[in-house]
Amino acid sequence: MLDKRLLSMLVCPVSKAPLEYDRERSELVCRASGLAYPIRDGIPVMLESEARKLTAEEQLKTNKGSDFSNKQ
């Protein structure tokens, strides 16, 4: 599991928007930029070139499926 304190400090490097933690996929999701950043060995990989593009459906979802977000 990702530390809530770490998540509260991270933002999307592309849009600077808040991120949501998706435990099932082990990703940090940014709906604003439409990207999902992988978490490998407990370390978020915050590189645009490593991010997965969200589908249109994923981009529209709320954070109900995520464990927590850093939205304030």
HELIX and SHEET records of a PDB file:
HELIX    1   1 LYS A    4  MET A    9  1                                   6    
HELIX    2   2 GLU A   48  GLU A   50  5                                   3    
HELIX    3   3 ALA A   56  LEU A   60  1                                   5    
HELIX    4   4 ASN A   63  GLY A   65  5                                   3    
SHEET    1   A 5 ILE A  43  PRO A  44  0                                        
SHEET    2   A 5 LEU A  35  ARG A  40 -1                                        
SHEET    3   A 5 GLU A  27  CYS A  30 -1                                        
SHEET    4   A 5 GLU A  20  ASP A  22 -1                                        
SHEET    5   A 5 PHE A  68  SER A  69 -1                                        
SHEET    1   B 3 ILE A  43  PRO A  44  0                                        
SHEET    2   B 3 LEU A  35  ARG A  40 -1                                        
SHEET    3   B 3 ARG A  52  LYS A  53 -1                                        
END                                                                             
